[in-house]
């Protein structure tokens, strides 16, 4: 007996504690809660049990402060923590750092693993997102035919825009739902007549919505050539389908509003466009009228020779500006006509009559503007010709045709004998030429001083 190594109870317990706490890392333990107690201090004490064993657990207040549910007897949970040994009691215990419901914990881990995998493959990248069509003619919906989500979408579509709807009936929860949802996406995507697909269902629990976190469904959405809106659950619910789809809508009703425009907004835009075109055309004509009036006023004020040249240049410029403005205005009318025709074809039968009437109104307006522009140009030309005749009649060179001559000394025009003296060199301008002369003698006629 003297050769035996004998440990005390404390020594062996201390050794076990060192082994457990240094060599066993933090771990996850699944079991049912029993002997549950929440102390007034905020600490929680309970056992985790399964059919073959029991593990004592301690969940201190700082760790359990953010717990999102109240643990109960018999509840199956997954606890994360480290094992520790109490030396005085000779027992081991799990010091819990986090607790989650067993079922929800599994789903959350599956969700995060699949999300990380698909994100690394690039399925969520914005460069793969397709733009939604502005005026879809046919929309495909993959959902339960009896759910409230479908009725919400149909009601909003009817109110906002005349569009044809094709519903692919599918389960929206349970083990068979992912396969049916993926088949619905593939079926609608294969139809070239479907412009947009909505994948949707109403709210539900995490388990109810989990079928939208299926990998095969996600890859079907990613492979689709048709733009897809995902609207699963409520605004706080996120699914893998939401991340892969081209657009995520917080609710089914929001998906319908994203899918189509509001016909009231389109009609308001068309009316505003027509008003703008009318105002713009009238403004341009008024500007041309004022410009021509100012040119005529300046014509009367300026020297005849310079006025004629300036008038001709400015009227030519004004006429060219008016022609250019008319061309731009006509181009604007044609562009407006094209946009109106596009909107008309999308609004189908219920919008045809209203848009057609508006198009006729625009055409009548364009004809009136064309006639008004042509009349203004003709009036300007007539006024210009009259001004030219008036200027020519007032020109000092006109009297040369009647036998008179224009006498100048240098740059000065001689109009009186008093402006001359003997020896002045003069230039005589006649109707068919000119001659140089010298003054020999100057005689002042009586009465010329007046």
C-alpha positions in Angstrom: 0.0 0.0 0.0 2.9 2.3 0.6 3.8 2.3 -3.1 0.3 3.3 -4.3 -0.4 6.9 -5.4 -3.5 8.0 -3.7 -5.5 11.1 -4.7 -7.8 13.1 -2.5 -11.3 13.7 -3.7 -10.4 17.4 -4.2 -7.4 16.5 -6.3 -9.2 14.1 -8.7 -12.1 16.6 -9.0 -9.7 19.4 -9.8 -8.0 17.2 -12.4 -11.3 16.4 -14.0 -12.2 20.1 -14.1 -9.0 21.0 -15.8 -9.5 18.3 -18.4 -13.1 19.2 -19.1 -12.7 23.0 -19.2 -9.4 23.0 -21.3 -9.9 20.2 -23.7 -13.6 20.4 -24.5 -14.6 23.4 -26.6 -17.9 25.1 -26.6 -20.6 22.8 -28.0 -24.2 22.5 -28.9 -26.5 20.2 -26.9 -30.1 19.2 -27.8 -32.6 18.1 -25.2 -35.9 18.7 -23.4 -36.2 21.2 -20.6 -37.0 19.8 -17.1 -36.8 21.2 -13.6 -37.0 24.7 -15.0 -36.5 27.6 -12.5 -36.0 31.3 -13.1 -34.4 32.9 -10.0 -35.3 36.4 -8.8 -31.8 37.4 -9.7 -32.6 36.7 -13.4 -30.5 33.5 -13.6 -32.1 30.4 -15.1 -31.5 26.9 -13.9 -32.8 23.7 -15.6 -31.9 20.2 -16.8 -31.5 19.0 -20.4 -32.8 15.5 -20.7 -33.2 12.8 -23.3 -34.3 9.2 -22.9 -30.8 8.1 -21.7 -29.3 11.0 -19.7 -29.7 14.3 -17.9 -27.4 17.4 -18.0 -27.6 20.2 -15.5 -27.5 23.7 -17.0 -27.1 27.2 -15.8 -28.2 30.2 -18.0 -26.9 33.4 -16.3 -28.8 36.7 -16.6 -26.3 38.6 -18.9 -26.4 35.7 -21.4 -30.2 35.2 -21.3 -31.1 38.9 -21.5 -31.8 38.8 -25.2 -33.8 35.6 -25.3 -36.7 35.9 -27.7 -38.9 33.3 -26.1 -39.8 32.0 -22.7 -38.5 28.5 -22.0 -41.0 26.0 -20.7 -41.1 22.5 -19.3 -40.9 19.8 -22.0 -39.7 22.3 -24.7 -37.1 20.9 -27.0 -34.2 23.3 -27.4 -30.6 23.5 -28.5 -28.2 25.1 -26.1 -24.7 26.4 -26.8 -22.2 26.7 -24.0 -19.2 25.2 -22.2 -19.0 22.4 -19.7 -17.7 23.1 -16.3 -17.1 21.0 -13.1 -18.1 22.1 -9.6 -15.5 20.7 -7.3 -17.5 20.8 -4.0 -20.5 19.0 -5.5 -18.5 16.7 -7.7 -20.9 17.4 -10.6 -20.5 18.8 -14.1 -22.7 21.5 -15.6 -23.3 23.2 -18.9 -22.8 27.0 -18.7 -25.3 28.1 -21.4 -24.4 31.1 -23.6 -27.3 30.9 -26.1 -30.6 28.9 -26.5 -32.9 28.5 -29.4 -35.9 26.3 -30.2 -34.7 23.0 -31.8 -37.0 23.2 -34.9 -36.4 26.9 -35.6 -32.7 26.5 -35.0 -32.4 23.9 -37.7 -34.3 26.0 -40.2 -32.3 29.0 -39.5 -29.0 27.2 -40.0 -30.3 25.6 -43.2 -31.3 29.1 -44.4 -28.0 30.7 -43.6 -26.0 27.9 -45.2 -28.0 28.0 -48.5 -27.9 31.8 -48.5 -24.1 31.8 -48.2 -23.7 29.1 -50.9 -25.9 30.9 -53.4 -24.4 34.3 -52.6 -20.9 33.0 -53.2 -22.1 31.6 -56.6 -23.3 35.1 -57.6 -27.1 34.3 -57.7 -27.9 37.4 -55.7 -25.7 39.8 -57.7 -27.4 43.0 -59.0 -25.8 42.5 -62.5 -28.1 39.6 -63.1 -31.3 41.5 -62.1 -33.7 42.2 -65.0 -35.8 45.4 -65.4 -39.6 45.0 -65.1 -41.6 45.8 -68.3 -43.3 49.2 -68.0 -46.5 48.1 -69.7 -46.9 44.3 -69.4 -49.7 42.7 -71.4 -49.8 39.4 -69.7 -48.7 38.5 -66.1 -48.2 35.0 -64.8 -48.8 34.3 -61.1 -47.5 31.2 -59.2 -49.4 30.8 -56.0 -52.3 29.0 -54.2 -55.5 29.5 -56.2 -57.5 29.8 -53.0 -55.3 32.1 -51.0 -56.0 35.7 -50.1 -52.8 36.8 -51.7 -54.1 36.0 -55.2 -57.4 38.0 -54.7 -55.4 41.0 -53.4 -53.2 41.0 -56.5 -56.2 40.5 -58.9 -58.2 43.4 -57.3 -55.3 45.8 -57.5 -54.4 44.8 -61.1 -58.0 45.4 -62.2 -58.1 48.8 -60.6 -54.7 50.0 -62.0 -54.3 48.6 -65.5 -56.0 46.4 -68.0 -53.8 43.3 -68.1 -54.3 39.6 -68.8 -53.5 37.3 -65.9 -52.4 33.6 -66.1 -52.5 31.8 -62.7 -50.4 28.6 -62.2 -51.9 26.8 -59.2 -49.4 25.5 -56.6 -48.9 24.5 -53.0 -47.3 27.2 -51.0 -46.3 25.2 -48.0 -45.2 21.7 -47.2 -42.7 19.2 -48.7 -44.3 19.2 -52.2 -44.5 23.0 -52.5 -40.9 23.7 -53.7 -41.2 21.3 -56.6 -44.6 22.7 -57.7 -43.4 26.3 -57.3 -40.3 25.6 -59.5 -42.5 23.9 -62.1 -44.8 26.9 -62.2 -41.8 29.2 -62.8 -40.5 27.0 -65.6 -43.9 26.7 -67.2 -44.7 30.4 -67.3 -41.1 31.2 -68.4 -41.5 28.9 -71.4 -44.4 30.9 -72.6 -43.3 33.8 -74.8 -46.6 35.6 -74.2 -45.9 36.1 -70.4 -44.1 39.4 -69.8 -43.8 39.2 -66.0 -44.1 36.5 -63.3 -45.2 37.1 -59.7 -44.2 34.4 -57.1 -46.3 35.0 -54.0 -48.1 33.8 -50.9 -49.5 35.5 -47.8 -48.0 35.6 -44.3 -47.3 32.6 -42.1 -44.9 31.0 -39.6 -41.2 30.4 -40.4 -42.0 26.7 -41.1 -44.9 27.7 -43.4 -42.7 30.0 -45.5 -39.7 27.7 -45.5 -40.6 26.1 -48.9 -39.5 29.4 -50.5 -36.0 28.7 -49.2 -35.5 25.7 -51.5 -32.3 25.5 -53.6 -34.0 24.0 -56.7 -36.6 26.8 -56.6 -33.9 29.4 -56.3 -32.1 28.1 -59.3 -35.3 28.0 -61.4 -35.9 31.7 -60.6 -32.3 32.6 -61.5 -32.5 30.7 -64.8 -35.7 32.3 -65.9 -35.6 34.7 -68.8 -38.8 36.4 -67.7 -38.5 39.1 -65.0 -39.8 37.8 -61.6 -41.2 39.6 -58.6 -41.1 37.7 -55.3 -43.7 38.6 -52.7 -43.6 36.1 -49.8 -45.2 36.7 -46.5 -45.1 40.1 -44.8 -42.6 43.0 -44.9 -40.5 41.5 -42.1 -40.2 38.1 -43.8 -37.3 37.3 -46.1 -36.7 34.2 -48.2 -34.1 32.8 -50.5 -36.6 33.5 -53.4 -36.6 37.2 -52.5 -32.8 37.4 -52.8 -32.7 35.6 -56.2 -35.7 37.3 -57.8 -35.3 40.4 -59.9 -37.5 42.5 -57.5 -38.6 41.8 -54.0 -42.0 43.1 -52.9 -42.8 43.3 -49.2 -46.4 42.1 -49.7 -48.6 40.6 -52.4 -50.4 43.9 -52.8 -47.1 45.8 -53.2 -46.2 43.3 -55.9 -49.3 44.2 -57.9 -48.4 47.9 -57.6 -44.9 47.3 -58.8 -46.1 45.1 -61.7 -48.3 47.7 -63.6 -48.6 51.5 -63.8 -51.7 53.3 -62.7 -53.9 54.3 -65.7 -54.8 57.5 -63.9 -51.2 58.6 -63.9 -50.8 57.8 -67.6 -53.9 59.8 -68.5 -52.8 62.7 -66.4 -49.4 62.7 -68.1 -51.0 62.7 -71.6 -53.2 65.6 -70.7 -50.3 67.5 -69.3 -48.3 66.8 -72.4 -51.0 68.2 -74.7 -51.3 71.3 -72.6 -47.6 71.9 -72.8 -47.6 71.4 -76.5 -50.4 73.9 -77.0 -48.8 76.5 -74.7 -45.4 76.1 -76.4 -46.8 76.5 -79.9 -48.7 79.7 -79.0 -45.7 81.1 -77.2 -43.5 80.7 -80.2 -46.0 82.3 -82.5 -46.4 85.3 -80.2 -42.6 85.7 -80.0 -42.3 85.7 -83.8 -45.1 88.3 -84.0 -43.4 90.6 -81.5 -40.0 90.2 -83.3 -41.5 91.2 -86.6 -43.2 94.2 -85.1 -40.0 95.4 -83.5 -38.2 95.0 -86.8 -40.8 97.1 -88.6 -40.5 99.9 -86.0 -36.7 100.0 -86.2 -37.1 100.2 -90.0 -38.8 103.5 -89.8 -36.3 104.9 -87.4 -33.0 104.0 -89.0 -31.2 105.6 -92.0 -32.7 104.2 -95.3 -29.5 102.7 -96.7 -28.4 101.0 -93.4 -31.9 100.2 -92.4 -32.4 98.2 -95.6 -29.4 96.1 -95.0 -30.0 95.5 -91.3 -33.7 94.8 -91.9 -32.9 92.3 -94.6 -30.5 90.4 -92.3 -32.7 90.4 -89.2 -35.8 89.4 -91.1 -33.9 86.6 -92.8 -32.6 85.5 -89.4 -36.1 85.8 -87.8 -37.6 83.8 -90.7 -34.9 81.1 -90.3 -35.5 80.9 -86.5 -39.2 80.6 -87.1 -38.7 77.8 -89.6 -36.3 76.0 -87.2 -38.8 76.5 -84.3 -41.5 75.1 -86.4 -39.4 72.1 -87.3 -38.5 71.4 -83.7 -42.1 71.8 -82.7 -43.2 69.4 -85.4 -40.5 66.9 -84.2 -41.9 67.3 -80.7 -45.4 66.6 -82.0 -44.2 63.5 -83.8 -42.4 62.3 -80.7 -45.5 62.9 -78.6 -47.6 61.1 -81.2 -45.3 58.1 -81.0 -45.4 58.0 -77.2 -49.1 58.3 -77.2 -49.5 55.5 -79.7 -47.3 53.2 -77.5 -49.5 54.0 -74.5 -52.6 53.5 -76.6 -51.6 50.0 -77.7 -50.9 49.0 -74.1 -54.2 50.3 -72.7 -56.2 48.0 -75.0 -59.9 48.3 -75.6 -61.0 50.4 -72.6 -58.4 53.1 -73.4 -58.6 53.0 -77.2 -61.4 55.6 -77.6 -59.9 58.1 -75.2 -56.4 58.0 -76.6 -57.7 58.1 -80.2 -59.7 61.3 -79.5 -56.6 62.8 -77.9 -54.5 61.9 -81.0 -57.1 63.6 -83.3 -57.0 66.7 -81.1 -53.2 66.8 -81.3 -53.3 66.4 -85.1 -55.9 69.3 -85.4 -53.6 71.4 -83.2 -50.6 70.6 -85.4 -52.6 71.6 -88.5 -53.7 74.9 -86.9 -50.1 75.7 -85.9 -48.8 74.8 -89.4 -51.4 77.2 -91.0 -50.6 79.9 -88.5 -46.9 79.6 -89.1 -47.4 79.8 -92.8 -49.6 82.8 -92.5 -47.1 84.6 -90.3 -44.3 83.9 -92.8 -46.4 85.2 -95.7 -47.3 88.4 -93.8 -43.7 89.0 -93.0 -42.7 88.6 -96.6 -45.4 91.0 -97.8 -44.4 93.6 -95.2 -40.8 93.2 -96.1 -41.5 93.8 -99.8 -43.6 96.9 -99.0 -40.7 98.2 -96.8 -38.3 97.6 -99.6 -40.4 99.6 -102.1 -40.7 102.4 -99.6 -37.0 102.5 -98.9 -36.2 102.6 -102.6 -38.7 105.5 -103.1 -37.0 107.5 -100.4 -33.4 106.7 -101.5 -31.5 109.9 -102.7 -30.2 107.9 -105.6 -33.7 107.5 -107.0 -33.8 111.2 -108.3 -30.8 110.6 -110.5 -33.1 108.7 -112.9 -35.0 111.9 -113.4 -32.0 114.0 -114.6 -30.7 115.2 -111.3 -27.1 114.8 -110.1 -25.5 114.3 -106.6 -22.6 116.7 -105.9 -20.0 115.7 -103.2 -16.8 117.3 -102.0 -14.8 114.5 -100.4 -17.3 112.7 -98.1 -19.7 115.6 -97.8 -22.8 116.1 -100.0 -23.1 119.7 -101.3 -26.7 121.1 -101.1 -26.0 124.9 -101.2 -23.8 127.2 -103.3 -22.8 128.8 -100.0 -20.8 125.6 -99.2 -18.6 126.2 -102.3 -15.6 128.4 -103.1 -13.5 128.8 -106.2 -11.0 126.1 -106.7 -13.0 123.3 -104.9 -12.7 119.9 -106.5 -16.1 118.2 -106.8 -17.5 114.9 -107.8 -20.7 114.7 -109.9 -22.7 111.5 -109.6 -25.2 111.0 -112.5 -27.6 108.1 -113.2 -25.1 106.4 -115.5 -21.7 107.4 -114.0 -19.7 110.1 -112.3 -17.4 113.0 -113.3 -14.8 115.2 -111.5 -15.1 119.0 -111.7 -13.4 122.2 -110.4 -15.3 125.3 -109.2 -14.3 128.4 -111.3 -16.8 130.9 -109.8 -19.5 130.8 -107.1 -22.7 132.9 -107.5 -25.2 133.2 -104.6 -28.8 133.6 -105.7 -30.7 136.2 -103.8 -33.1 134.8 -101.2 -31.1 131.6 -100.8 -30.2 132.5 -97.2 -33.7 131.6 -96.1 
